[in-house]
Amino acid sequence: MSVAPQSFVTMAKSGQCLTVTGYSALASLVVLVYDHAITFDAEVMNIWRGPRTLGKLLFLWTRYFGLSSLIIQVTVMSHGSLSNKVLIASVSVDIILLTRVYAVYNRNKQLLYGMVGFQLITAATTIVLYVFYIPAGVGLPSIHNLTGCASPSVSRNLGACLFPRIASEAILCLLMLYKQWDRYRNEIGSSQLKPLVQDSIIYFFRSILAVHLTNLLVLYLAPRGLVLTAAGWEFAIPCTMGCRLLLNLFNHYGSASGQHTTL
């Protein structure tokens, strides 16, 4: 069956955009694998040795769910399915941040219930926005090795999905900063609290500046076929940073106590 020249040009452009997005996803996978490699010794020391705990299970879930999902993304090039996994990864990292805040605030139940409720609202809002703004992928026919799956009608308003997550992470970071300020104001020193606050600040600004803002710029300024170019980074960086948060926590408390932590 013959293909109209204009249709072929459109499909060729879609294929080019798909290639660029694929290389971006591959680069994010390389970063994730590299981080796995340089922190694997810390993983063996803090995670695989000693008793199994909820914190260790959360680490393994975030680490290997992120790696396997991004490998699938690079392999099958299905950006719509990746968007669902990005949400799962962000929720996993938010759980890590939430448990840190809960521990710092002396296991305050009211704070926990309030934050869990807010996280549920945030997740529900993000899901609704994802469903509304991400259509099903459109298959590209096989013409001169041009194959794949693209979403040409993805709305630029997809950036709205990032705002609930930004708000959630900002609140968790502010809670850590307030706790540190409260202790400083009351002249209560805490060598254990300082690394937790530092990690929260580093995670927040790296997540916001390096990932979310970049993704917003891509969504609103890039050609429509490239709006999902940064999707892999929205997945890789939170998974990497979430695992680093837990590893730093295990390293700090393990070295402070001289034994394996029970977190």
Secondary structure, 3 states (H helix, E strand, C coil): CCCCHHHHHHHHHHHHHHHHHHHHHHHHHHHHHHHHHHHHHHHHHHHHCCCCCHHHHHHHHHHHHHHHHHHHHHHHCCHHHHHHHHHHHHHHHHHHHHHHHHHHCCCCHHHHHHHHHHHHHHHHHHHHHHHHHCCCCEEEEEECCEEEEECCCCCHHHHHHHHHHHHHHHHHHHHHHHHHHHHHHCCCCCCCHHHHHHHHHHHHHHHHHHHHHHHHHHHHHCCHHHCCCCHHHHHHHHHHHHHHHHHHHHHHHHHHHCCCCCC
